[in-house]
């Protein structure tokens, strides 16, 4: 049996997405067609390329080897088939699907990628919490995920992106008694950021309940600026409000609490556009941590 361009293109889409469903969406084919083409290629090569899992497809060693051999040539050929190599989008080929927390994406990630967008990058952004985004990444629905927790899923490439420093803040009207007297404004009912700060800085367990819960740190900051109470925020997010005097830091501990932000992608061969975004963000992240 001859091995056609279509079979290899379909294989690479399944390999990169880790999902027949996602590959079918990317290629504009039906799921049965994608499955049939993968089976036809496996028959032609006389070896399995994927293990069928309840959720997605796991590449075999043979698939890894094949992807390394064909990825670059097929990407170049696809650009030729698409035409208009003189246009800026030719450098990237397809949209990159990127997920992450709303605050960090809006304040840091999207501004950092603006220069790539002007160079032709197509970007599709999904905002949400780490667990859901990482599950979508593993299923092939996303290319990259910025995560505030270290991903523990198998099959993912995980790299440290930056460190965020946390500061205890309140409106000037609450200082200096806010730590003990002001209501708590939190991101979630279980006070994850506040509890971590109390444990790290004060060495005690925070036993109070929040007065305000807003599932967006920008909303938390707005409430604190308005005088609703005290909270713990990433310094990058509230730096402008601190500089303007609308917020004040209540403590400057000798060792500030930090949280590492991670950039996750699927292990194996990555589409050139997604690889370019990953490399750019990792380079930018070094400046965010400084």
Secondary structure, 3 states (H helix, E strand, C coil): CCCCHHHHHHHHHHHHHCCHHHHHHHHCCCHHHHHHHHHHHHHHHCCCCEEECCCCEEECHHHHHHHHHHHHHHHHHHHHHHCCCCCHHHHCCCCEEEEECHHHHHHHHHHHHHHHHHCCCCEEEEECCHHHHHHHHHCCCCCEEEECCCCCCCCEEEEEEEEEEEEEEECCCCCCCHHHHCCEEECCCCCHHHHHHHHHHHCCCCCCCCCEECCCHHHHHHHHHCCCCEEEEEHHHHHHHHHHCCCEECCCCCCCCEEEEEEEEECCCCCHHHHHHHHHHHHHHHHHCC
